[in-house]
């Protein structure tokens, strides 16, 4: 008798302060054992502290660590979306309160603010949570498909600013999407210090060349961004899905089934009154 196949993922990560004095990026991945692997999935998170702030590296580190710890402590009955949003709302409130209590209370650009992109892969579904201008890409052959929108407002060719981030406002507006994944899918999470300087051809070549060591692939991409003149912190995460769980019944398909209609008295649903 063969054991049912589970979720298997290969990960590569690398971060460097680049030409900046301090690395205000922070990143992490958590691959739990069972039963959490089936109940909650695998989480990858990337945060980038705003460069105008001297304390934003505290924001990015806090955001990543709290997501990776608190997400796995949420109720098993909650969906991935509910669990992650509750955690991010709490983090946002905490960061906003830290700024209000500090000497930067009236200058949010110097407060506890960061951007964040998180990816949770549970069973055969990927969930993306995103605020700011980090990016999540899907690797498609020699091309990169950008899955997230940059929350950056362009004032002129010289001036842009973040429209949304963690810690700026008391309430958090975060982008969410979910989609099916399969074995062989590859995803890239990157800060602007990486994606603004390295092209898709180099990225996909590095991932192919270092297929057996994705940490080396991430390091090669970061080093190339630096070589091409990146003036920011540089962080890259690579996730490759090596196997997805086999469907064993209807419960594996709950993420893709349509929602039932609102039930009225004496209505018939799935053959039951």
C-alpha positions as CSV (number, residue, x, y, z in Angstrom):
1,X,0.0,0.0,0.0
2,X,1.5,3.4,-1.0
3,X,1.3,6.4,1.3
4,X,-0.7,9.3,-0.1
5,X,1.6,12.1,-1.4
6,X,1.9,15.3,0.6
7,X,3.0,18.8,-0.1
8,X,6.7,19.2,-0.9
9,X,8.4,22.5,-1.5
10,X,12.0,23.6,-2.2
11,X,13.0,27.0,-0.9
12,X,15.9,29.4,-1.7
13,X,16.5,32.7,0.1
14,X,19.1,35.5,0.2
15,X,19.3,39.0,1.5
16,X,22.0,41.7,1.5
17,X,22.1,45.3,2.7
18,X,23.7,46.2,-0.6
19,X,25.0,49.8,-0.7
20,X,22.8,50.8,2.3
21,X,24.4,51.0,5.8
22,X,21.6,48.8,7.3
23,X,19.5,46.0,5.9
24,X,15.8,47.1,6.4
25,X,14.5,44.0,4.5
26,X,13.4,40.9,6.5
27,X,12.3,37.6,5.2
28,X,11.4,34.1,6.4
29,X,9.8,30.7,5.5
30,X,8.2,28.2,7.7
31,X,7.6,24.6,6.7
32,X,5.9,22.9,9.6
33,X,5.5,19.2,10.3
34,X,2.2,17.4,10.4
35,X,-0.5,18.1,11.4
36,X,0.2,21.8,10.8
37,X,1.4,21.2,7.3
38,X,-2.0,19.9,6.2
39,X,-4.0,22.3,8.5
40,X,-2.1,25.5,7.8
41,X,0.3,24.9,4.9
42,X,3.7,26.5,4.2
43,X,4.2,30.2,4.7
44,X,6.8,32.6,3.0
45,X,7.0,36.2,4.0
46,X,9.0,39.2,2.7
47,X,9.0,42.7,4.2
48,X,10.8,45.9,3.2
49,X,11.2,48.8,5.8
50,X,10.8,52.3,4.3
51,X,14.1,53.9,3.7
52,X,13.1,57.3,5.1
53,X,12.8,55.8,8.6
54,X,15.6,54.8,10.9
55,X,13.3,52.3,12.7
56,X,11.6,50.6,9.8
57,X,13.9,47.5,10.0
58,X,12.1,46.9,13.4
59,X,8.8,47.0,11.5
60,X,9.9,44.6,8.8
61,X,11.4,42.1,11.3
62,X,8.3,42.3,13.6
63,X,5.9,41.8,10.6
64,X,7.7,38.7,9.3
65,X,8.2,37.1,12.7
66,X,4.7,37.7,13.9
67,X,3.2,36.4,10.7
68,X,5.2,33.2,10.9
69,X,4.5,32.6,14.5
70,X,0.9,33.9,14.9
71,X,-0.5,32.5,11.7
72,X,0.2,28.9,12.9
73,X,-1.5,29.7,16.3
74,X,-4.9,30.7,14.7
75,X,-8.0,28.6,15.0
76,X,-7.9,25.4,12.9
77,X,-11.5,26.2,11.9
78,X,-10.5,29.5,10.2
79,X,-9.7,29.8,6.5
80,X,-6.2,30.8,5.4
81,X,-7.6,34.2,4.4
82,X,-9.2,34.8,7.8
83,X,-6.2,33.6,9.7
84,X,-3.7,35.7,7.8
85,X,-5.8,38.8,7.7
86,X,-6.4,38.7,11.5
87,X,-2.6,38.4,12.1
88,X,-1.8,41.2,9.7
89,X,-4.5,43.5,11.2
90,X,-3.0,42.9,14.6
91,X,0.6,43.6,13.3
92,X,-0.6,46.8,11.6
93,X,-2.3,48.0,14.8
94,X,0.8,47.3,16.8
95,X,3.2,49.1,14.3
96,X,0.8,52.1,14.1
97,X,0.7,52.3,17.9
98,X,4.5,52.2,18.1
99,X,4.8,55.2,15.8
100,X,2.1,57.1,17.7
101,X,4.0,56.5,21.0
102,X,7.4,57.5,19.5
103,X,9.0,60.8,18.6
104,X,7.8,60.2,15.0
105,X,4.1,60.5,15.9
106,X,3.6,63.3,13.4
107,X,5.9,62.1,10.7
108,X,4.8,58.7,9.4
109,X,7.6,58.6,6.9
110,X,10.0,58.2,9.9
111,X,7.8,55.7,11.8
112,X,7.4,51.9,12.1
113,X,6.3,51.3,8.5
114,X,7.1,48.5,6.0
115,X,5.7,46.8,2.9
116,X,4.9,43.1,3.0
117,X,4.1,40.2,0.6
118,X,3.2,36.8,2.0
119,X,2.5,33.5,0.3
120,X,0.8,30.6,2.0
121,X,0.6,27.3,0.1
122,X,-1.9,24.9,1.6
123,X,-2.8,21.6,-0.2
124,X,-3.2,22.6,-3.8
125,X,-3.9,26.3,-3.3
126,X,-1.6,29.3,-3.1
127,X,-2.8,32.4,-1.2
128,X,-1.1,35.8,-1.6
129,X,-1.4,38.7,0.9
130,X,0.2,41.9,-0.3
131,X,0.6,45.5,0.7
132,X,3.3,47.9,-0.7
133,X,5.8,47.4,-3.5
134,X,7.5,44.0,-2.8
135,X,6.5,41.7,-5.7
136,X,5.4,38.1,-6.1
137,X,6.1,36.6,-9.5
138,X,5.3,33.2,-11.1
139,X,8.1,31.9,-13.3
140,X,6.8,31.1,-16.7
141,X,9.5,29.6,-18.9
142,X,12.0,32.4,-19.5
143,X,9.4,35.1,-18.4
144,X,8.2,36.3,-15.1
145,X,4.5,36.9,-14.6
146,X,3.9,39.6,-11.9
147,X,1.1,38.5,-9.6
148,X,0.9,41.6,-7.3
149,X,0.2,45.3,-7.9
150,X,2.7,47.9,-6.6
151,X,1.0,50.3,-4.2
152,X,3.2,53.1,-5.3
153,X,1.8,56.5,-6.4
154,X,3.8,58.3,-9.1
155,X,3.9,62.0,-8.7
156,X,6.6,62.7,-11.4
157,X,9.5,60.9,-13.0
158,X,11.5,62.0,-10.0
159,X,9.0,61.5,-7.2
160,X,7.0,58.5,-6.0
161,X,5.6,57.5,-2.7
162,X,3.9,54.4,-1.1
163,X,0.1,54.5,-1.3
164,X,-0.3,51.6,1.1
165,X,2.0,49.9,3.7
166,X,1.9,48.2,7.1
167,X,1.8,50.7,10.0
168,X,0.8,53.8,8.1
169,X,-2.9,53.9,9.0
170,X,-5.0,52.4,11.9
171,X,-6.9,50.3,9.4
172,X,-5.1,48.0,6.9
173,X,-6.2,47.5,3.3
174,X,-4.5,44.4,1.9
175,X,-4.7,42.7,-1.5
176,X,-5.6,39.0,-1.4
177,X,-5.8,36.3,-4.2
178,X,-5.9,32.5,-4.3
179,X,-5.3,30.1,-7.1
180,X,-4.5,26.5,-7.8
181,X,-0.9,25.3,-8.0
182,X,0.7,22.1,-9.3
183,X,4.0,20.3,-9.1
184,X,6.7,22.2,-11.0
185,X,5.3,25.7,-10.3
186,X,8.0,28.2,-9.3
187,X,7.4,31.5,-7.5
188,X,9.7,34.5,-6.8
189,X,9.3,37.1,-4.0
190,X,11.5,40.1,-4.3
191,X,12.1,43.6,-2.9
192,X,12.5,46.6,-5.3
193,X,16.2,46.6,-4.8
194,X,16.2,43.3,-6.7
195,X,13.5,43.4,-9.3
196,X,14.3,46.9,-10.5
197,X,17.8,45.9,-11.6
198,X,17.7,42.2,-12.7
199,X,15.8,41.1,-15.8
200,X,13.6,38.0,-16.2
201,X,16.2,36.2,-18.4
202,X,18.9,36.3,-15.7
203,X,16.4,35.3,-13.0
204,X,15.0,32.3,-14.9
205,X,18.6,31.2,-16.0
206,X,19.8,31.4,-12.4
207,X,16.9,29.2,-11.2
208,X,17.5,26.7,-13.9
209,X,21.3,26.6,-13.4
210,X,21.0,26.2,-9.6
211,X,17.9,23.9,-9.6
212,X,19.5,21.7,-7.0
213,X,20.3,24.6,-4.6
214,X,17.8,27.4,-4.7
215,X,19.7,29.3,-2.0
216,X,22.5,29.6,-4.6
217,X,20.0,30.8,-7.2
218,X,18.7,33.5,-4.8
219,X,22.3,34.6,-4.0
220,X,23.2,34.8,-7.7
221,X,20.2,37.1,-8.4
222,X,21.0,39.3,-5.4
223,X,24.7,39.6,-6.4
224,X,23.7,40.4,-10.0
225,X,21.3,43.2,-8.8
226,X,24.2,44.7,-6.8
227,X,26.6,44.4,-9.8
228,X,24.0,46.2,-12.0
229,X,24.0,49.2,-9.6
230,X,21.2,48.5,-7.1
231,X,21.3,51.2,-4.5
232,X,18.9,49.5,-2.0
233,X,18.7,46.5,0.2
234,X,18.3,43.4,-2.0
235,X,16.2,40.3,-1.0
236,X,15.0,37.3,-3.0
237,X,13.0,34.2,-2.1
238,X,12.3,31.3,-4.5
239,X,9.6,28.7,-3.9
240,X,9.4,25.6,-6.1
241,X,6.5,23.2,-5.7
242,X,7.9,19.7,-6.0
243,X,4.7,17.7,-5.1
244,X,1.1,18.5,-4.1
245,X,-1.1,16.3,-2.0
246,X,-3.2,13.7,-3.8
247,X,-6.9,14.3,-3.7
248,X,-8.5,11.8,-1.3
249,X,-12.1,13.1,-1.3
250,X,-14.4,16.1,-1.4
251,X,-12.6,17.9,1.5
252,X,-9.5,18.3,-0.7
253,X,-11.6,20.3,-3.2
254,X,-13.3,22.6,-0.8
255,X,-11.2,25.6,-1.9
256,X,-12.5,25.3,-5.5
257,X,-16.1,24.2,-4.9
258,X,-18.7,27.0,-5.4
259,X,-20.4,28.3,-2.2
260,X,-23.8,26.9,-1.5
261,X,-26.8,29.2,-1.9
262,X,-28.5,31.0,1.0
263,X,-30.9,28.3,2.3
264,X,-34.6,29.1,2.8
265,X,-37.2,27.0,4.7
266,X,-38.2,23.9,2.7
267,X,-35.4,24.5,0.1
268,X,-33.8,21.5,-1.5
269,X,-30.0,21.4,-1.5
270,X,-27.9,18.4,-2.7
271,X,-31.0,16.2,-2.5
272,X,-31.9,17.2,1.0
273,X,-34.9,19.3,2.1
